[in-house]
Each structure stands twice: as structure tokens, then as C-alpha cells.
Amino acid sequence: MLIDVHAHLDFPQFDADRDAVIERAKQAGVAIINSGLGTTGIQKTLALTEKYDNIYASLGITPTEFSEKEIDTTIELIRQNRDRIVAIGEVGLDYYWVKEEDKRKQEAINFQRFIDLSQELRLPLVIHSRDAEEDLLRILKEQNIKVIMHCFGGDAPLATKAAKDGHLISIPANLANSKQKQAVVKAVPLESIVLETDAPYLSPVPKTRNEPINIRQTAEKIAEIKGVKYDVIEAATTQNAKKFFSL
Ligand SMILES: [Zn+2]
């Protein structure tokens, strides 16, 4: 069994063949944590968890959403559905799309609301960080919070630091095409690694749609980099994810 800790199967890219995609994952022994974002994504994600027994929900909002009303509603929906979900996220900081200093400050304020919510509801956090890893790791360390860093974008030294702080580093399906991510895998111990597709994005084959079964290729590549058997990667990453999400 493998666990894809981050996918967006509620996205329209899967409207034509969602059942088939999820069935393929099920046949391959892949369970999925679907990341439902904002009011629409949350409703769709909860519906998926009702329909399929290999899908779990993580609910959050993109850090580039600044509408207070949308953020309030998202928080309310997470509270209402506390017992139907396994995590809060993705939430976090995005400095790639948000360059203005005052807006970055607002991102940090919004992020803190979700950190507080995760403490209140006792749910783990899945983090979106783009070009914001240093600030993010500092904020989390100050509050002694351990998270999954979804699609970790930092370099190997930063990944090592994150792993030392107790975070899990999530490795996406485009590992084979990314020297940066291969260096991260090399640097970080297996106890700190989980797998994700971020489907429909980050496909191992550029410009094609990604889907959860592709994490098998990620596990194979990690086995090659680490010089261990595939089974070892499967067992370790699944155990890391199960422990984190209390599955
Ligand atoms: Zn995502």
C-alpha cells in the first residue's frame, strides 16, 4: 500500500474520468489524501470521501486567497466537519505570487488562524510554501508545530533543517525530472519522507495530467537514490503518513 498525501482529484481536469482514475489507484493499492481548497473544493472533497473508501480529506485554502469572508467560511466548514477529515491544509505562505510586503504580512496573519485552528481541533497541518520556506520554518519552530511540507521547494540544506525540526518532507511525482528534489531525497532520512502527486499537477511526464498511481514511480526513484529495495520505501513512507494523519 502507498499513500498519496496530496492530490486535487476534485479539480475539473478529472471530470471526464474521475471514477476510472480513483479505481486505478485503488487497484494499485494507493490511498489518497485529497486537498480541498475553499468553499467549493471543500464540498467536492467531502463528497469524494463519501463515495470512495480510499480517499481521505484535508481541508484548507490557498495562501493567495485574501477574501476575509472566504477564509471565515473555510474555517467554519473545517470546524463543522472536524470528524470527517484527517488534516488541515493546504495552508501556508506563497511569496512567489505575492510580492508586496503588506500582503505577505496579511498571509502570515491568515496562516496563523489556521495554525490556531489546528491546535484547537487537534488536526495536523499540511503546508503550502512557495519561496517562503525560511519564514515558514521559523514560524512553525517558534510554536513547536510539526507538519507535512507539501511539494517541498527548498534546497537540500533547508530540507535537512526541516527534517531536523520534525517535519515530513513530501516528494512529488516529478522527482525524476528535478535535480533539486533528488538532492533533497538524498539529504533527508527515510523517516522524514512521504509521497505525493499534487495531481493533476507535477506529472512525471511534463505537460501531461498527473494521477495518484504515479507515486509508484516516485517510490521507485527514491529506492534507486537511497540504494534500498522498493518495499522499504513503500513501508516507510506509508508508515510515516499513517502516523501523521492517524489513519
Ligand atoms: Zn496542492
Boltz pocket constraint, residues with backbone or C-beta under 6 A from the ligand:
constraints:
  - pocket:
      binder: B
      contacts: [[A, 6], [A, 7], [A, 8], [A, 35], [A, 90], [A, 198]]
      max_distance: 6.0
